[in-house]
């Protein structure tokens, strides 16, 4: 019994190890493919690919790769406006990075979660946003760029909490650290909006105008011109109002086309996610069925082997008993014959003289 169990355990371990290796190679390939889809704004295809990668995650998957898969899914859920789901996946990503000991990725993921919490625009979300920033600050082995990102996200958390003065202070502190041009544009834009909300129009105009000098996405540039248009309205500058209004119309058309595209892709992504979940459910049922079948087969095989072994042991025991009985009978007969022979020697038969 123990020998058969050990053999089954060894075979199962070897098969599982081979399966895990193939699954991890497939995960690496799917991650690269998913990033290509994400870069091309093919989010429905990216969702399918990353969801398949998530399904293949196993105990031997590299923790950093596990975190990247979760982070990619969190980003896609955020694009689909499902912020709670996005937060759930980013928290899984952070746990994987933290367990792997990668402090940089851990901090950046905490900042993403803080950003998502801020976007909920609820008192609880704003409170948690600052908590995640504090948690990110607890890490020490990070570079200056990441430190700047922490200050930037702290400023964003204060911004969404309508604490303009605190936001302005943190935005200015973040400028002392190196950051990408897109982050610099965001820094100046939200710094300008904070000044505008405090009715500091000159400072607001200066910051937003500077933001336009950095490469930025369509939405960010549209936000810059929107604030400049509002500043012109506040100043009563008719020429500036008309100028920025014309620019905003152009951006509005472009953004509407992009939003229509995003809406279509989001709908397609929802449909494909539902289909994928159905497929995953069917696969799960199939795997459970196969697993149960294997358990039953193994149990029946072990039962059959044990039954045969027991029957053989009974046959061997019966054969040994028969041999022992036969030996005992032969030994007894031999002793009887020897006893008779001794008696005959001691008392030979009397001759019959009459004959």
Beta strands, then each sheet from edge to edge (+ up, - down):
end
